[in-house]
Amino acid sequence: MARSAEEVPAALESAIREAQSYFGYGDVYLERYLPAPKHIEVQVLAEAPGRTLWLGARDCSLQRRHQKLVEETPPAGFAELVPAMGQAALDVANACGYVNAGTVEFLLDPGDRQFYFLEVNARLQVEHTVTEEVHGLDLVAAQIRIAAGAPLGFEQGDLLPGGILRPRGHAIECRINAEDPAKGFLPTPGRIARYQEPGGPGIRVDSGFGEGDEIPPAYDSLIAKVVAWAPTREDARRRMLRALEEFVIEGIPTTMPAHKILLGSPQFVDGTYTTRTAEGGALEMLRGPTVPAPADTSGRRWEPVVLMIEGSAVRLWHPAMAASAAAGSTARRGSGQGSVVAPMHGTIIKVLVRPGDVVESGDAVAILEAMKMETQLTAAVGGTVKAVEVETGDIVESGRIVAVIE
């Protein structure tokens, strides 16, 4: 997002870099920015060109860094718009001769209640599970039937109210990620010391990990998906909260504390949450109380590293870090020098400074990529860059010195 003309070059460069990295080409386009929209998507199945079916809509608005945390179906509060979105999804898919399972995504402005095309994901998505639960369908099997050229065995009328596969009840999914919400959702790869899944009526868990498994740093941070189904939305919400309380994952931080807070928030209860809710202060209690930074041997105060995430400064400070911070304070800052360190394992995708450059506190020094997310590493102090210890393409471990500022 560019808030002004001055921000366009850096934003454009970042978008092009992501496009080239993940899709092999750097074509990008401009679109209108909606400050606090709903993210609504429609599931489609197309067994042949021009023969597309739509299967309800999902609200995927609870996000961090534009990546989804919670999804539910049907969307709360916008039922009258869903048929129009479904028709728009059919129009898009049929216009391009789409064949496959897929998702047509929209952004909805809660103020004027207008929706805008966002993108088509030409595949099944993580949250396809909630659609499966309310329609009683296996979407993976449906995708395989389409690929094999076999008929789906049902029509659009079967999926609408009154049909044999009509939507029933409500479903919510929480993505359990190896991330620490108390530190701005920083990825936390590592070994799972204990793992115990929840159960009970209406609870489903899809996971590829178990006790003793290693969450690698090079891939998506998703550990498991917890899905709760119930006859009503409120019952599904309560079932999910119970499941989150029962789910045991030890050895690495996860997003479950954030899920519990978000599902209990007034915005989620009444369905008014948007894509800005999770990062708009709803999770402030996870950051813990402010504590003074420990002093080093010279009496100076150690200042935490600051990350710029989506334009917001996130201080890497938490009471649980006090001991390690004190032990490493001399190495990180002493005798008028400040070190910018990597907060996690990742790849340096761009170095933004050279020795001799003058920087201010908060200036970006390098860009680190970890678990599909870019993080700007910024200077905690102003001064002159004395040394740059990394190059573009370097793989760094947590705590690695990136640059030294004098």
N, C-alpha and C positions, 0 to 999 in steps of 0.2 A: 504494500500500500504506500502510495506517495501522497503526503499531505500538502505538498507544494511543488512548484516547478523545480525547485532546487533539489528535491529528494528523488526526482525521476531518474537521473542517470544511475545512481546506486541501486535503486529498486529494479530498474530494467536489467542491469548487469546480473543481479542476483537471480531474477526470474529466468534469464537466458541460461545462466550456469546450471540451474536446477533442470531446465528442459533438456539441455545437452547431456547432463549426467544420467537422467532417468529414461529419456525417450530417444536420445540419439540425434536430435535436431533442436535448434535454438529459436524456432519461430514462436513469438509471443504476441499478445494482443492486449488492448486496453479495454476496460469495462468500468461501469459505474460502481462506486463503492457505497455499500449500505452499512452504516455504522453499527447497527444492532439488529440484524435480521434473524429470521427463523431459517434453518437449513432443512428443507423438506425434500424427500426423494421418493420416486415412484419405481417400484419393481416391475420389470417387463419380461415377458417371454415371447420370442418370435421364432416360430418353427419354420417360417418361409418368408421371403420378401413380401411385405404388405399384409402379413397375417400376424399381427402383434397383439398380445393380451397384456393387460395391466392388472396388478395384484395389490391394490391399496397403496398407501403412502406411509412413510416413516419420518418421524421427527428426530433429527440428528444434531440438534443445536447445541448440546452441551459439549464443548470442545476446548482444547488448549492447543495453541499454535496451529489452529485450523485443522487439527486432528481430533477425531471423535472420541468421546469418553463414554457417553450413554446414548442409546437409541431406543425409541419406542414406537409402537403402532397400535391403534391409529393415533394421529396427531391430536393433541388436546386443544380444543378451542377454535379449530379451523375446518370443521367437518364439511361446511358448505363449499369450501374451495377444492376439496379433494377430487371430485369428479372432473372439474375443469383441468386440474393438473394431470389426471389420468388421461384425458383426451389429448392434452398437449404432448404427453409422453408418447402416445400412440402416433400422433402426427409426426413427431421428430423421427421415431424409429422407422415408420413406414416410408417417409420421404427419402431416407437414405438406403432403403432396402436391407435393413438390419436383420440379421439372423443370429440368435444366441439368447441366453439369459443376459440381462443387463439392468442398469439403473440409470434413470434420467433424473438429474438433480436440479433443484430450483432454490433460489433465495427468495424469501417472502418478507415483505416489509409489513410488520405488524400494525403500523400506523395507517397506511392507505389500503392494507390487505391486498396488495398486488404482488404477483409472483413473477420472477424473472429467470430465464434459462441460465443455468450455470455450466453443466457439462453432462456428457454421457460416460459412464464407466462401463466399458464393454466386457463385463465379467460379473460373476457373483461377488458380493462384498461381505465383509466381516458380519455386518448386521442383517444378512439375509435370514438369520435364524428367527428373528421376531416375526417376519412374514410367514415363515414355515409354521410357527406355533399358532397363529390366529387362523390360518387357512387350512391347516392339517395336510400340508403338502411337503414333499421332499424336493426342494429346488435343485439340489445337486443331481438327483436322478432325472429331473426334467431337463437340465442342461445337457446331460449325457444323451437323452433321447433325441434332443434337437441335433446334436452333433452326429448321431447315428442315422439321421433322416427318418426317425420313427415319429408317428403322431403323438402329441401330448396326451390325447384322450379326454380332453375337456375343452369347453368353449368359454367365451367371455361371460355369458350369462350364468355359468356355473359358479363364477367368482364373485358375483354381485349379490346384494341382499335377496334372499329367497332361493339362491342357488345351492346346490349340494356342497360346494366348496366355499360358501359365503364366509366372511370373516366372523369369528366368534371370540368374544372376550378381548383382553388387552395383554400385550407382552412388552417387557422391558429388558434390555440387554446392557450389561456393564462390561466394558473392556478392562480386564485386569492387566496392567502394564508394569514392567520393571522400571518404574520411574519414581522419583521422590517428590511428591507435591509440595513438601515443605521447602524445597530448594528449586522452585520454579519448574517442576517436572523434569529435572535432569535425569537422563537415563542412568540406570543402576544395574549394569550387568554383573553377574556373579553366580555363585552356586546356591541352589535352593536347599536349605538344611532340613526343612520340614514342610510337608505338603499334604493337606487333607481337604478334600472337596466337600461342599455342603450337599444336602439332599432334601427330601421331603416333597410334598405335593406341588406340582407346577414348576419345579426347579430343574433346569438342564445346565450342564457344564460341558463345554467343548474345550479341550486342552491338548497340547502336544508336549507337556512337561510333567515331571513328577519329582518326587523327593530324590535329591542327589544330582539332579540334572543341572547343567550349566547354561545360564542365559548368556548367549554370545553378544559381544559388543558390535558386531558388524551387521546385524539384521534388525528387523522390527522388534520393538520391545514387548510385544503382546505375549502374555503368559497363558491366559485362559479367557474364555467368554462365559459369563454367567447370565442365564436367561430365566426370567420369571414370568409365568403365565397365570392369569386368574380371570374370573368372569368380569371383574371391574378393574379400572385403572388403579384405584386406591388399594384394592386387595393385592394387585400385582406389585405395587410400590412397597407395601408392607412385607410381602414375601421376599422381595429382593433385599430389603434391609436385614431380614432374618438370615438370608443366605450369606450376605456379606459378613455378618457377625460370626457365622459358623465356619467360613472359609479360612483355613490356616495356611499361611505362606510365611516361612521364617528363613532368615539368612540374607535376604535382600529387601529393601524398601519396595512397596508397591503403591498403586494408586487407590487402594481400597479405602484409606482414610478420607480421601477426597470424595469418593463415591458416596460414602455414608453422609457426609455433610451436604453434598449437592442434592441427594434424594430427599433429605429432610428440610431443604430450604423452602421458604414460602413461594419462591418463583417456580420451583418444580411442582410443588403441591397444587398450585393453581394453573400450571401449564403456561405461564407467561415468560419463561426463561428464553434467552436468545443465545446467539453465538458469543456474546460478550459476558454472560453470567459467570462462567467459571473463572475468568481472568479479571473480572470487574470488582473483586473484593469479597466474593462469597466464601473464598477459602482463606481469608486473612488469618483466621485463628490457627491454621496449621503452621504458620511461620514461627510461632512461639514468642515469648516476651523478648524485648530488646535488652541485651546485656552489654556492659562495657567490654571493649576489646582488651585482651591481656597485654601487659607491657613486656617488651623484650629486655635484655640485660642492660641496655643503655637507658632504660626508662621510657623509651618511645612506645607509643601505642601501635599495635599491629592493626592495620586496616584490612578489612576483607576484600577479596576480589569482587568486582562488580561486573555482572553480565548484562548486556542489553538484549532483552528478549521481546520481540514485537514492539520495539520502541520504548519499553519500560526497563528501568534499572532494577536488577535483582541482585541483592547483596548476598554473597555466599557466606552467610553467618547464621548460626543456629546454636543454641546452648549445647547440643550434643557434640558440637565440633570444638568446644573450648580446649580440651586437653591436647588434641592434635594441633590446633592452631598455636597454642602456647609453645609446644615443642618445636614447631617449624617456623616460629616468628622471625628468628634471626636470619634464617636462610632466605625468607621471603622478603624481609625488609630490614635493613640495618645500615648504618653509616650513610644515610642520605640516599639509599638506593631502594627501588621497588621492583619486585619481580612479578611479571604476569605469567600465571601458570595455567596449565590445562586442567579444568575441573573434572574431566572424565577421559576415558580412552576414546580416541577418535582420529580422524584424518584432517590435517591442516590443508584446507582447500584454497586458501589465499593468505598471503602475508601482506599487510597493509603499510608497514613502516620499514625504514632502513636505519642503520646506525647514523646518528647525527640528527635525525628528525626531532623536532620539538613537539611534544604532545601535552594535552591537558587531561586532567582527571576525567575519565569517562570516554576518552577517545578510543575508537576501535584499533586494535593492534593486529589481530589476525582473525580468521574465520575458521571455526572447527566444525566438522560434520561428524555426527554420531547418531546411529539409529535413525537415519533418514531425516535428521533435523540439523539445520545450521544454527550455530551459536557464535555470536561475536564475543571475542575475548578483548576486554577493555582495560585501559590503564587505571589503576587505583590511585595513582599520584601523577601530578604533572611534572614535566622535566624533559631531559634529553635522552633519547634512546641510546644507551651505551652499547648494547649488543642484541642481536637477533639470533636465537639459538635453534630456529627451525627453518625449514624450507617448504614450499608448496609441495604437497604429496606425502610429507612425512606422516607416519603413524606414531602417535604419542600416547603415553600412558597418563593416568591421572597424577597430577603433581609435577609433571614435566615443565621446566621453565621454558617459556616461549620467547620472552624478551626481558631485558633488564633496563630499567629507567633510572637515571641519575638525577 
